[in-house]
Amino acid sequence: MDLEITLTDNAAEKILEVINENDVTDAYLAIYVSGGGCSGLQYGLAMADGEPEIDDVILFDKNIKIAVDFHSAKYLNGAVVDYVENGMQSGFKVENPNASKSCGCRSEE
């Protein structure tokens, strides 16, 4: 399966910082999708170590190993993961070109 996910420089820097703080040697970023419908896709990101699941799609960006479960992979091709700091709020943000901007009830995401 062809899958492309891009990490911004800010995201890669933060991920490497977390890996180094936790002194993990075989770390990877796990990305998954849950939800859908009117609330839109919900994204989950987690640091993990060891071996990913056997059916995970594995890719690398900026020398960071990324694992995406097979079900989520079809929704994430072309996604960009960023790390944003806005005043007192900070966190990862997924920009997904596959996510629709509206649903059948005409409410915007």
Secondary structure, 3 states (H helix, E strand, C coil): CCCCEEECHHHHHHHHHHHHHHCCCCEEEEEEEEECHHHCEEEEEEEEECCCCCCCEEEEECCEEEEECHHHHHHHCCEEEEEEEECCEEEEEEECCCCCCECCCCCEC
